[in-house]
Amino acid sequence: MILNQILRLSSIFRSAVSTQLRRNIGLSAIVFNKAKELDPVQKLFLEKIKEYNTKSKQAGGPVDAGPEFQKEMNESLARLQRAYGGGDLTKFPEFKFEEPNFEDAPK
């Protein structure tokens, strides 16, 4: 009887210690990764993304896009405007919902 209780308590204790260790190791791994510098590949990747962002802002659109790309884009936009009834397809549509008037509803 006492042996069963000791074994049960030891398994509960072992489970609790295991859970705490996993949490602490996971948390310390996150802190360690934030504390150290970026991997050289990650650093290069971030630099290229920032470089592309500045070039994209300067060009006002896709970077290094030639006249073929612009021609294909214009053709695609024209095809979509014919299919869906026109409008500016480069902007997100604006939705306008009117509030229903419940006061004038017939009873």
All heavy atoms as an XYZ file, in Angstrom:
854
protein
N       0.817     -1.184      0.000
C       0.000      0.000      0.000
C       0.867      1.257      0.000
O       0.625      2.164     -0.783
C      -0.906     -0.039      1.235
C      -1.738      1.166      1.397
S      -3.322      0.817      0.726
C      -4.208      2.165      1.326
N       1.841      1.308      0.871
C       2.729      2.463      0.948
C       3.592      2.530     -0.310
O       3.839      3.612     -0.843
C       3.602      2.390      2.215
C       2.715      2.504      3.449
C       4.647      3.481      2.219
C       3.459      2.302      4.741
N       3.994      1.388     -0.798
C       4.806      1.338     -2.017
C       4.039      1.898     -3.209
O       4.595      2.648     -4.018
C       5.260     -0.102     -2.276
C       6.172     -0.310     -3.465
C       7.470      0.474     -3.265
C       6.463     -1.771     -3.652
N       2.749      1.565     -3.316
C       1.913      2.096     -4.403
C       1.812      3.613     -4.327
O       1.875      4.312     -5.342
C       0.517      1.473     -4.355
C       0.508      0.055     -4.864
O       1.397     -0.341     -5.607
N      -0.484     -0.712     -4.437
N       1.643      4.153     -3.112
C       1.541      5.598     -2.951
C       2.860      6.287     -3.306
O       2.866      7.338     -3.959
C       1.151      5.951     -1.515
C      -0.284      5.617     -1.191
C      -0.633      5.945      0.253
O       0.256      6.168      1.075
N      -1.918      5.943      0.559
N       3.961      5.688     -2.915
C       5.263      6.266     -3.245
C       5.490      6.258     -4.748
O       5.952      7.243     -5.330
C       6.392      5.503     -2.506
C       6.292      5.767     -1.003
C       7.753      5.912     -3.039
C       7.236      4.934     -0.182
N       5.142      5.158     -5.408
C       5.309      5.082     -6.868
C       4.411      6.082     -7.585
O       4.819      6.700     -8.559
C       5.034      3.655     -7.354
C       6.065      2.605     -6.976
C       5.594      1.233     -7.431
C       7.413      2.936     -7.588
N       3.180      6.231     -7.079
C       2.260      7.174     -7.700
C       2.765      8.609     -7.524
O       2.754      9.414     -8.450
C       0.870      7.023     -7.106
C      -0.174      7.849     -7.829
C      -1.534      7.599     -7.329
N      -1.481      7.696     -5.863
C      -2.526      7.555     -5.066
N      -3.700      7.272     -5.570
N      -2.406      7.682     -3.762
N       3.234      8.948     -6.328
C       3.761     10.289     -6.084
C       5.023     10.545     -6.902
O       5.230     11.642     -7.400
C       4.048     10.483     -4.599
C       2.836     10.679     -3.704
C       3.260     10.748     -2.246
C       2.065     11.909     -4.103
N       5.858      9.517     -7.056
C       7.071      9.702     -7.840
C       6.741      9.928     -9.315
O       7.393     10.713     -9.988
C       8.023      8.514     -7.666
O       7.486      7.369     -8.277
N       5.710      9.268     -9.822
C       5.337      9.486    -11.222
C       4.752     10.882    -11.418
O       5.001     11.538    -12.420
C       4.362      8.410    -11.698
O       3.123      8.545    -11.040
N       3.991     11.359    -10.426
C       3.438     12.713    -10.508
C       4.572     13.731    -10.446
O       4.613     14.685    -11.214
C       2.417     12.952     -9.367
C       1.175     12.110     -9.604
C       2.045     14.424     -9.276
C       0.198     12.120     -8.449
N       5.520     13.508     -9.518
C       6.667     14.401     -9.397
C       7.502     14.409    -10.671
O       7.912     15.450    -11.162
C       7.520     13.961     -8.194
C       8.735     14.809     -7.990
C       8.620     16.103     -7.506
C       9.992     14.329     -8.290
C       9.730     16.886     -7.316
C      11.112     15.098     -8.109
C      10.984     16.393     -7.618
N       7.719     13.230    -11.240
C       8.496     13.113    -12.472
C       7.800     13.844    -13.615
O       8.423     14.535    -14.404
C       8.677     11.630    -12.797
C       9.695     11.363    -13.851
C       9.893      9.887    -14.076
N       8.728      9.135    -13.596
C       8.769      7.886    -13.184
N       9.876      7.237    -13.188
N       7.685      7.273    -12.770
N       6.484     13.737    -13.700
C       5.718     14.419    -14.744
C       5.823     15.938    -14.590
O       6.009     16.660    -15.577
C       4.268     13.977    -14.680
O       3.489     14.726    -15.555
N       5.711     16.419    -13.354
C       5.785     17.860    -13.116
C       7.170     18.396    -13.449
O       7.307     19.454    -14.072
C       5.419     18.170    -11.672
N       8.208     17.672    -13.043
C       9.574     18.105    -13.325
C       9.831     18.088    -14.825
O      10.440     19.010    -15.383
C      10.592     17.219    -12.569
C      11.998     17.452    -13.069
C      10.487     17.466    -11.079
N       9.333     17.071    -15.492
C       9.509     16.971    -16.940
C       8.855     18.156    -17.655
O       9.432     18.758    -18.555
C       8.921     15.658    -17.431
O       8.912     15.610    -18.823
N       7.651     18.496    -17.231
C       6.939     19.624    -17.837
C       7.692     20.926    -17.614
O       7.857     21.728    -18.541
C       5.523     19.734    -17.258
O       4.845     18.504    -17.475
C       4.750     20.847    -17.909
N       8.160     21.157    -16.397
C       8.897     22.379    -16.093
C      10.188     22.467    -16.905
O      10.538     23.534    -17.417
C       9.203     22.460    -14.599
C       8.012     22.790    -13.745
C       7.424     24.139    -14.071
O       8.123     25.085    -14.372
N       6.101     24.215    -14.035
N      10.893     21.366    -17.015
C      12.135     21.371    -17.792
C      11.873     21.700    -19.258
O      12.596     22.473    -19.871
C      12.852     20.024    -17.663
C      13.620     19.808    -16.371
C      14.177     18.394    -16.324
C      14.725     20.819    -16.227
N      10.830     21.105    -19.839
C      10.507     21.388    -21.237
C      10.171     22.853    -21.433
O      10.597     23.488    -22.396
C       9.349     20.517    -21.706
C       9.820     19.183    -22.239
C       8.687     18.410    -22.832
N       8.085     17.694    -21.704
C       6.807     17.405    -21.586
N       5.964     17.749    -22.515
N       6.343     16.776    -20.536
N       9.390     23.425    -20.522
C       9.022     24.841    -20.631
C      10.246     25.732    -20.509
O      10.410     26.687    -21.269
C       8.006     25.205    -19.558
C       6.641     24.644    -19.821
C       5.685     25.053    -18.744
N       4.379     24.441    -18.951
C       3.434     24.401    -18.045
N       3.637     24.942    -16.857
N       2.285     23.835    -18.300
N      11.105     25.436    -19.536
C      12.286     26.269    -19.331
C      13.264     26.171    -20.491
O      13.849     27.163    -20.897
C      12.980     25.901    -18.018
C      12.175     26.322    -16.817
O      11.320     27.188    -16.916
N      12.422     25.684    -15.692
N      13.447     24.972    -21.020
C      14.349     24.806    -22.161
C      13.785     25.535    -23.375
O      14.506     26.212    -24.103
C      14.589     23.317    -22.453
C      15.440     22.711    -21.335
C      15.260     23.124    -23.804
C      15.586     21.216    -21.415
N      12.483     25.436    -23.592
C      11.871     26.134    -24.716
C      11.999     27.631    -24.597
O      12.308     28.337    -25.556
N      11.781     28.160    -23.406
C      11.881     29.598    -23.183
C      13.319     30.080    -23.324
O      13.579     31.108    -23.942
C      11.344     29.957    -21.801
C      11.338     31.434    -21.443
C      10.438     32.193    -22.410
C      10.872     31.633    -20.023
N      14.255     29.320    -22.788
C      15.652     29.741    -22.889
C      16.137     29.692    -24.333
O      16.973     30.492    -24.734
C      16.543     28.891    -21.987
O      16.499     27.547    -22.387
N      15.614     28.762    -25.134
C      15.991     28.710    -26.547
C      15.524     29.965    -27.278
O      16.250     30.526    -28.096
C      15.408     27.462    -27.196
N      14.331     30.433    -26.964
C      13.813     31.646    -27.603
C      14.654     32.856    -27.205
O      15.035     33.670    -28.031
C      12.331     31.859    -27.224
C      11.475     30.771    -27.860
C      11.850     33.227    -27.648
C      10.053     30.755    -27.375
N      14.957     32.966    -25.919
C      15.760     34.088    -25.437
C      17.153     34.040    -26.044
O      17.710     35.058    -26.457
C      15.830     34.071    -23.891
C      16.844     35.070    -23.374
C      14.462     34.350    -23.313
N      17.733     32.852    -26.133
C      19.069     32.704    -26.702
C      19.082     33.113    -28.170
O      19.999     33.795    -28.627
C      19.550     31.264    -26.555
C      20.899     31.017    -27.159
C      22.046     31.540    -26.573
C      21.031     30.283    -28.321
C      23.284     31.322    -27.131
C      22.265     30.062    -28.883
C      23.399     30.587    -28.286
N      18.059     32.728    -28.931
C      18.013     33.079    -30.347
C      17.858     34.581    -30.550
O      18.385     35.142    -31.499
C      16.872     32.341    -31.044
C      17.231     30.906    -31.342
O      18.406     30.555    -31.407
N      16.228     30.068    -31.502
N      17.126     35.246    -29.668
C      16.967     36.688    -29.815
C      18.234     37.425    -29.397
O      18.502     38.516    -29.875
C      15.771     37.167    -28.997
C      14.459     36.761    -29.614
C      13.300     37.397    -28.927
C      12.021     36.985    -29.638
N      10.866     37.690    -29.160
N      18.986     36.835    -28.478
C      20.182     37.502    -27.968
C      21.336     37.440    -28.958
O      22.121     38.373    -29.059
C      20.591     36.881    -26.642
N      21.447     36.346    -29.690
C      22.579     36.235    -30.610
C      22.273     36.960    -31.915
O      21.129     37.280    -32.210
C      22.914     34.774    -30.878
C      21.886     34.040    -31.717
C      22.341     32.642    -31.993
C      21.393     31.974    -32.970
N      21.824     30.668    -33.358
N      23.298     37.205    -32.689
C      23.110     37.882    -33.972
C      22.476     36.939    -34.973
O      22.463     35.728    -34.796
C      24.463     38.364    -34.497
C      24.952     39.583    -33.781
C      25.825     40.426    -34.687
O      25.700     40.337    -35.918
O      26.626     41.172    -34.142
N      21.992     37.519    -36.044
C      21.351     36.716    -37.080
C      22.361     35.827    -37.791
O      23.546     36.157    -37.882
C      20.684     37.623    -38.106
C      19.474     38.413    -37.639
C      19.024     39.344    -38.752
C      18.352     37.496    -37.248
N      21.847     34.749    -38.277
C      22.623     33.858    -39.104
C      23.044     34.639    -40.363
O      22.292     35.483    -40.842
C      21.722     32.670    -39.473
C      22.403     31.639    -40.329
O      23.635     31.536    -40.251
O      21.692     30.926    -41.063
N      24.225     34.407    -40.928
C      24.648     35.164    -42.110
C      23.672     35.051    -43.285
O      23.446     36.022    -44.008
C      25.999     34.557    -42.475
C      26.477     33.887    -41.254
C      25.279     33.519    -40.449
N      23.064     33.888    -43.435
C      22.104     33.715    -44.533
C      20.849     34.538    -44.256
O      20.318     35.205    -45.158
C      21.765     32.223    -44.711
C      20.682     32.036    -45.748
C      23.006     31.441    -45.092
N      20.379     34.521    -42.996
C      19.219     35.329    -42.645
C      19.516     36.809    -42.819
O      18.676     37.572    -43.305
C      18.810     35.064    -41.194
C      18.211     33.709    -40.951
C      17.941     33.472    -39.485
O      18.574     34.076    -38.622
N      17.006     32.582    -39.190
N      20.701     37.215    -42.438
C      21.096     38.618    -42.559
C      21.110     39.044    -44.035
O      20.603     40.104    -44.392
C      22.474     38.809    -41.929
C      22.867     40.219    -41.710
C      24.168     40.289    -40.920
C      24.501     41.699    -40.538
N      25.715     41.775    -39.754
N      21.686     38.203    -44.891
C      21.718     38.493    -46.324
C      20.305     38.559    -46.896
O      19.988     39.440    -47.701
C      22.545     37.430    -47.051
C      22.668     37.578    -48.558
C      23.438     38.847    -48.895
C      23.357     36.368    -49.154
N      19.450     37.633    -46.464
C      18.067     37.611    -46.932
C      17.347     38.897    -46.557
O      16.665     39.514    -47.385
C      17.348     36.395    -46.340
C      15.929     36.244    -46.778
C      15.617     35.852    -48.058
C      14.896     36.511    -45.888
C      14.306     35.715    -48.461
C      13.588     36.379    -46.281
C      13.288     35.980    -47.571
N      17.510     39.342    -45.309
C      16.862     40.579    -44.874
C      17.402     41.789    -45.620
O      16.649     42.704    -45.979
C      17.041     40.768    -43.370
C      16.233     39.833    -42.490
C      16.578     40.062    -41.029
C      14.749     40.009    -42.719
N      18.699     41.813    -45.883
C      19.279     42.920    -46.644
C      18.701     42.974    -48.051
O      18.392     44.048    -48.570
C      20.794     42.782    -46.705
C      21.490     43.080    -45.399
C      22.976     42.791    -45.448
O      23.495     42.396    -46.523
O      23.640     42.950    -44.406
N      18.556     41.814    -48.692
C      17.995     41.777    -50.055
C      16.531     42.224    -50.066
O      16.093     42.902    -51.002
C      18.119     40.363    -50.644
C      19.528     39.989    -50.989
C      20.063     40.880    -52.082
C      21.480     40.495    -52.443
N      22.023     41.336    -53.493
N      15.777     41.844    -49.045
C      14.381     42.277    -48.973
C      14.301     43.791    -48.816
O      13.499     44.458    -49.477
C      13.650     41.567    -47.814
C      13.428     40.107    -48.174
C      12.324     42.236    -47.496
C      12.786     39.296    -47.084
N      15.136     44.351    -47.957
C      15.150     45.809    -47.772
C      15.582     46.520    -49.050
O      15.021     47.549    -49.424
C      16.069     46.182    -46.616
C      15.520     45.758    -45.267
C      16.493     46.041    -44.147
C      15.957     45.554    -42.821
N      16.912     45.708    -41.720
N      16.580     45.963    -49.738
C      17.046     46.539    -51.005
C      15.935     46.512    -52.055
O      15.699     47.486    -52.762
C      18.264     45.754    -51.495
C      18.827     46.222    -52.807
C      19.979     45.337    -53.264
O      20.595     44.663    -52.422
O      20.236     45.321    -54.474
N      15.221     45.379    -52.141
C      14.115     45.265    -53.094
C      13.016     46.263    -52.745
O      12.409     46.864    -53.636
C      13.553     43.841    -53.093
C      12.470     43.643    -54.118
C      12.783     43.336    -55.425
C      11.130     43.799    -53.787
C      11.801     43.173    -56.379
C      10.140     43.643    -54.723
C      10.482     43.324    -56.018
O       9.496     43.171    -56.956
N      12.750     46.445    -51.457
C      11.717     47.391    -51.033
C      12.056     48.807    -51.476
O      11.195     49.522    -51.986
C      11.545     47.317    -49.513
C      10.359     48.108    -49.039
O       9.436     48.380    -49.787
N      10.382     48.485    -47.776
N      13.311     49.229    -51.309
C      13.687     50.588    -51.730
C      13.621     50.718    -53.248
O      13.154     51.733    -53.765
C      15.086     50.959    -51.228
O      16.027     49.984    -51.680
C      15.118     51.030    -49.714
N      14.089     49.689    -53.974
C      14.009     49.744    -55.443
C      12.562     49.773    -55.908
O      12.223     50.467    -56.873
C      14.715     48.536    -56.055
C      16.217     48.614    -56.021
C      16.815     47.405    -56.712
C      18.322     47.423    -56.710
N      18.876     46.227    -57.383
N      11.699     49.018    -55.259
C      10.293     48.974    -55.636
C       9.629     50.325    -55.417
O       8.826     50.772    -56.230
C       9.577     47.898    -54.825
O       8.206     47.895    -55.092
N       9.972     50.999    -54.316
C       9.404     52.324    -54.063
C       9.903     53.337    -55.079
O       9.158     54.203    -55.518
C       9.744     52.774    -52.645
C       8.945     52.054    -51.590
C       9.295     52.532    -50.201
C       8.477     51.784    -49.154
N       8.843     52.164    -47.792
N      11.177     53.219    -55.473
C      11.730     54.148    -56.465
C      11.121     53.912    -57.841
O      10.835     54.857    -58.567
C      13.242     53.994    -56.541
C      13.978     54.506    -55.328
C      15.465     54.208    -55.367
O      15.928     53.464    -56.238
N      16.207     54.759    -54.416
N      10.925     52.650    -58.200
C      10.385     52.330    -59.518
C       8.872     52.519    -59.580
O       8.306     52.652    -60.658
C      10.746     50.894    -59.898
N       8.213     52.495    -58.428
C       6.763     52.643    -58.414
C       6.035     51.383    -58.816
O       4.888     51.424    -59.231
N       6.666     50.256    -58.708
C       6.048     48.978    -59.066
C       7.075     47.863    -59.007
O       8.059     47.957    -58.276
N       6.875     46.833    -59.810
C       7.819     45.712    -59.813
C       9.214     46.151    -60.266
O       9.366     46.992    -61.142
C       7.220     44.729    -60.801
C       5.791     45.111    -60.924
C       5.719     46.575    -60.655
N      10.231     45.552    -59.656
C      11.614     45.888    -59.958
C      12.078     45.074    -61.166
O      11.767     43.902    -61.297
C      12.514     45.599    -58.737
C      13.966     45.866    -59.049
C      12.062     46.416    -57.556
N      12.842     45.716    -62.023
C      13.415     45.082    -63.218
C      12.357     44.453    -64.121
O      12.584     43.413    -64.729
C      14.457     44.021    -62.830
C      15.624     44.616    -62.067
O      15.896     45.816    -62.263
O      16.253     43.884    -61.289
N      11.187     45.064    -64.176
C      10.131     44.571    -65.063
C      10.268     45.294    -66.396
O      10.225     46.515    -66.462
C       8.763     44.828    -64.460
N      10.432     44.525    -67.428
C      10.623     45.100    -68.750
C       9.302     45.426    -69.420
O       8.220     45.287    -68.847
N       9.387     45.849    -70.677
C       8.165     46.193    -71.409
C       7.269     44.985    -71.652
O       6.056     45.123    -71.774
C       8.682     46.780    -72.719
C      10.114     46.397    -72.815
C      10.589     46.122    -71.437
N       7.838     43.778    -71.718
C       7.018     42.571    -71.914
C       6.082     42.356    -70.729
O       4.911     42.019    -70.908
C       7.911     41.350    -72.089
C       8.747     41.354    -73.337
C       9.666     40.152    -73.409
O       9.562     39.256    -72.546
O      10.490     40.107    -74.326
N       6.616     42.565    -69.520
C       5.794     42.398    -68.322
C       4.645     43.398    -68.323
O       3.499     43.048    -68.033
C       6.647     42.579    -67.065
C       5.839     42.596    -65.794
C       5.389     41.424    -65.236
C       5.508     43.802    -65.178
C       4.637     41.439    -64.066
C       4.769     43.826    -64.027
C       4.334     42.647    -63.467
N       4.944     44.648    -68.642
C       3.912     45.686    -68.659
C       2.855     45.382    -69.717
O       1.666     45.570    -69.483
C       4.555     47.057    -68.896
C       3.650     48.217    -68.593
C       3.247     48.277    -67.131
O       4.012     47.935    -66.250
N       2.032     48.709    -66.888
N       3.300     44.889    -70.870
C       2.359     44.543    -71.938
C       1.440     43.405    -71.495
O       0.223     43.471    -71.684
C       3.138     44.139    -73.192
C       2.271     43.774    -74.356
C       3.112     43.351    -75.541
C       2.233     42.858    -76.672
N       3.004     42.286    -77.770
N       2.006     42.363    -70.885
C       1.193     41.236    -70.421
C       0.230     41.669    -69.315
O      -0.921     41.222    -69.277
C       2.088     40.117    -69.905
C       2.820     39.374    -70.990
C       3.719     38.283    -70.434
O       3.517     37.873    -69.265
O       4.611     37.837    -71.164
N       0.685     42.550    -68.443
C      -0.185     43.023    -67.361
C      -1.350     43.829    -67.922
O      -2.494     43.659    -67.496
C       0.614     43.859    -66.367
C      -0.181     44.270    -65.161
S       0.895     45.039    -63.970
C      -0.291     45.941    -63.019
N      -1.076     44.706    -68.885
C      -2.150     45.494    -69.491
C      -3.150     44.603    -70.217
O      -4.357     44.831    -70.146
C      -1.571     46.539    -70.447
C      -0.856     47.650    -69.696
O      -1.108     47.876    -68.525
N       0.060     48.324    -70.387
N      -2.648     43.578    -70.917
C      -3.549     42.645    -71.605
C      -4.410     41.887    -70.601
O      -5.615     41.694    -70.821
C      -2.746     41.676    -72.468
C      -2.130     42.302    -73.695
C      -1.219     41.342    -74.447
O      -1.015     40.195    -73.980
O      -0.696     41.737    -75.502
N      -3.812     41.451    -69.509
C      -4.571     40.717    -68.487
C      -5.627     41.607    -67.848
O      -6.766     41.175    -67.626
C      -3.632     40.192    -67.402
O      -2.725     39.268    -67.938
N      -5.264     42.859    -67.556
C      -6.239     43.779    -66.976
C      -7.384     44.057    -67.942
O      -8.550     44.116    -67.530
C      -5.565     45.084    -66.569
C      -4.720     45.035    -65.297
C      -4.002     46.348    -65.089
C      -5.570     44.704    -64.096
N      -7.076     44.205    -69.221
C      -8.125     44.448    -70.219
C      -9.057     43.239    -70.309
O     -10.283     43.390    -70.389
C      -7.498     44.754    -71.576
N      -8.485     42.043    -70.272
C      -9.288     40.813    -70.328
C     -10.196     40.714    -69.102
O     -11.387     40.374    -69.216
C      -8.340     39.611    -70.382
C      -8.801     38.506    -71.242
C      -7.840     37.340    -71.391
N      -6.862     37.166    -70.336
C      -5.539     37.317    -70.496
N      -5.051     37.649    -71.661
N      -4.708     37.128    -69.489
N      -9.683     41.033    -67.932
C     -10.487     40.982    -66.712
C     -11.565     42.054    -66.700
O     -12.680     41.826    -66.228
C      -9.585     41.127    -65.482
C      -8.714     39.925    -65.164
C      -7.701     40.277    -64.087
C      -9.561     38.741    -64.741
N     -11.251     43.244    -67.237
C     -12.265     44.304    -67.292
C     -13.408     43.918    -68.229
O     -14.558     44.205    -67.942
C     -11.627     45.618    -67.720
C     -10.842     46.269    -66.613
C     -10.158     47.550    -67.060
O      -9.902     47.745    -68.240
N      -9.857     48.410    -66.098
N     -13.077     43.272    -69.337
C     -14.146     42.804    -70.236
C     -14.979     41.731    -69.562
O     -16.207     41.706    -69.691
C     -13.537     42.249    -71.525
C     -13.113     43.290    -72.519
C     -12.825     42.681    -73.884
N     -11.856     41.592    -73.822
C     -10.529     41.726    -73.966
N     -10.023     42.923    -74.180
N      -9.731     40.690    -73.904
N     -14.332     40.841    -68.821
C     -15.051     39.734    -68.194
C     -15.907     40.182    -67.017
O     -16.996     39.657    -66.800
C     -14.060     38.663    -67.737
N     -15.440     41.163    -66.258
C     -16.139     41.546    -65.035
C     -16.726     42.942    -65.060
O     -17.062     43.498    -64.028
C     -15.192     41.403    -63.834
C     -14.802     39.972    -63.609
C     -13.511     39.535    -63.882
C     -15.720     39.046    -63.151
C     -13.149     38.219    -63.693
C     -15.373     37.722    -62.964
C     -14.088     37.312    -63.227
O     -13.740     36.014    -63.041
N     -16.827     43.543    -66.209
C     -17.560     44.796    -66.333
C     -16.795     46.057    -66.005
O     -17.388     47.061    -65.630
N     -15.509     46.066    -66.150
C     -14.732     47.290    -66.007
C     -14.411     47.652    -64.581
O     -14.452     46.843    -63.670
N     -14.062     48.912    -64.412
C     -13.642     49.392    -63.100
C     -12.128     49.318    -62.972
O     -11.432     48.794    -63.844
N     -11.621     49.856    -61.895
C     -10.188     49.837    -61.643
C      -9.837     48.551    -60.907
O     -10.167     48.376    -59.732
C      -9.776     51.058    -60.819
C      -8.272     51.191    -60.705
O      -7.554     50.427    -61.386
O      -7.812     52.061    -59.950
N      -9.176     47.636    -61.573
C      -8.870     46.330    -60.996
C      -7.587     46.321    -60.192
O      -7.237     45.300    -59.606
C      -8.787     45.275    -62.108
C     -10.073     45.089    -62.905
C      -9.854     44.085    -64.030
C     -11.195     44.620    -62.009
N      -6.879     47.442    -60.148
C      -5.643     47.480    -59.371
C      -5.881     47.913    -57.928
O      -4.969     47.863    -57.125
C      -4.626     48.437    -60.013
O      -5.197     49.748    -60.074
C      -4.242     47.964    -61.403
N      -7.102     48.334    -57.601
C      -7.441     48.766    -56.248
C      -8.405     47.780    -55.605
O      -9.163     47.108    -56.287
C      -8.090     50.149    -56.261
C      -7.170     51.249    -56.693
C      -7.867     52.575    -56.598
C      -6.951     53.697    -57.061
N      -7.638     54.977    -57.061
N      -8.356     47.727    -54.284
C      -9.290     46.893    -53.546
C     -10.670     47.521    -53.623
O     -10.808     48.740    -53.492
C      -8.845     46.769    -52.087
C      -9.579     45.704    -51.332
C      -9.236     44.378    -51.483
C     -10.616     46.025    -50.489
C      -9.902     43.394    -50.796
C     -11.297     45.049    -49.798
C     -10.939     43.726    -49.949
N     -11.709     46.728    -53.850
C     -13.049     47.313    -53.985
C     -13.535     47.922    -52.669
O     -13.196     47.464    -51.587
C     -13.924     46.120    -54.378
C     -13.181     44.925    -53.932
C     -11.724     45.273    -53.993
N     -14.330     48.972    -52.822
C     -14.925     49.615    -51.655
C     -16.366     49.148    -51.549
O     -17.125     49.221    -52.509
C     -14.878     51.132    -51.794
C     -13.482     51.703    -51.776
C     -13.481     53.206    -51.919
O     -14.553     53.830    -51.754
O     -12.406     53.753    -52.212
N     -16.717     48.690    -50.372
C     -18.070     48.211    -50.127
C     -18.824     49.255    -49.324
O     -18.308     49.803    -48.355
C     -18.039     46.885    -49.348
C     -17.327     45.788    -50.089
C     -16.056     45.403    -49.708
C     -17.924     45.151    -51.154
C     -15.392     44.397    -50.375
C     -17.272     44.143    -51.831
C     -16.002     43.761    -51.442
N     -20.048     49.508    -49.735
C     -20.896     50.457    -49.017
C     -22.190     49.746    -48.655
O     -22.914     49.283    -49.523
C     -21.189     51.681    -49.880
C     -19.969     52.496    -50.200
C     -20.295     53.681    -51.057
C     -19.011     54.428    -51.413
N     -19.299     55.544    -52.307
N     -22.430     49.663    -47.372
C     -23.639     49.036    -46.879
C     -24.502     50.103    -46.222
O     -24.029     50.886    -45.407
C     -23.307     47.941    -45.854
C     -22.499     46.816    -46.431
C     -21.142     46.716    -46.177
C     -23.094     45.865    -47.231
C     -20.394     45.689    -46.695
C     -22.355     44.831    -47.762
C     -21.006     44.739    -47.495
N     -25.766     50.097    -46.582
C     -26.695     51.050    -45.989
C     -27.329     50.419    -44.761
O     -27.643     49.229    -44.753
C     -27.779     51.427    -46.998
C     -27.248     52.165    -48.202
C     -28.351     52.511    -49.183
O     -29.540     52.420    -48.815
O     -28.018     52.865    -50.314
N     -27.506     51.238    -43.748
C     -28.160     50.773    -42.534
C     -29.654     50.609    -42.814
O     -30.293     51.503    -43.370
C     -27.961     51.774    -41.395
C     -26.559     51.825    -40.860
C     -26.199     50.571    -40.085
O     -27.091     49.965    -39.451
O     -25.021     50.192    -40.128
N     -30.222     49.482    -42.443
C     -31.668     49.319    -42.657
C     -32.451     50.217    -41.688
O     -32.037     50.447    -40.561
C     -31.915     47.844    -42.352
C     -30.774     47.422    -41.501
C     -29.616     48.294    -41.880
N     -33.548     50.715    -42.183
C     -34.398     51.584    -41.375
C     -35.539     50.731    -40.825
O     -36.482     50.408    -41.539
C     -34.936     52.730    -42.225
C     -35.624     53.789    -41.379
O     -35.742     53.622    -40.172
N     -36.050     54.858    -42.023
N     -35.456     50.400    -39.560
C     -36.465     49.529    -38.948
C     -37.671     50.310    -38.431
O     -38.699     49.730    -38.123
C     -35.850     48.738    -37.786
C     -34.816     47.748    -38.236
C     -33.482     47.901    -37.886
C     -35.166     46.660    -39.001
C     -32.531     47.000    -38.289
C     -34.220     45.739    -39.415
C     -32.900     45.906    -39.070
N     -37.554     51.610    -38.336
C     -38.638     52.420    -37.795
C     -39.797     52.541    -38.768
O     -40.948     52.622    -38.374
C     -38.114     53.799    -37.418
C     -37.113     53.756    -36.294
C     -36.488     55.113    -36.028
O     -36.899     56.087    -36.685
O     -35.625     55.172    -35.158
N     -39.522     52.547    -40.064
C     -40.578     52.735    -41.057
C     -41.127     51.411    -41.571
O     -41.928     51.390    -42.508
C     -40.056     53.550    -42.241
C     -39.712     54.959    -41.822
O     -40.221     55.402    -40.785
O     -38.923     55.603    -42.549
N     -40.702     50.299    -41.009
C     -41.173     48.990    -41.469
C     -42.630     48.788    -41.112
O     -43.071     49.136    -39.998
C     -40.333     47.875    -40.846
N     -43.422     48.259    -42.054
C     -44.844     48.021    -41.746
C     -44.995     46.913    -40.701
O     -44.222     45.972    -40.661
C     -45.445     47.592    -43.083
C     -44.287     47.105    -43.878
C     -43.068     47.849    -43.399
N     -46.030     47.081    -39.864
C     -46.271     46.100    -38.802
C     -47.359     45.143    -39.158
O     -48.210     45.297    -39.884
C     -46.607     46.792    -37.509
C     -45.443     47.578    -36.992
C     -45.780     48.200    -35.670
C     -44.594     48.958    -35.128
N     -44.847     49.556    -33.855
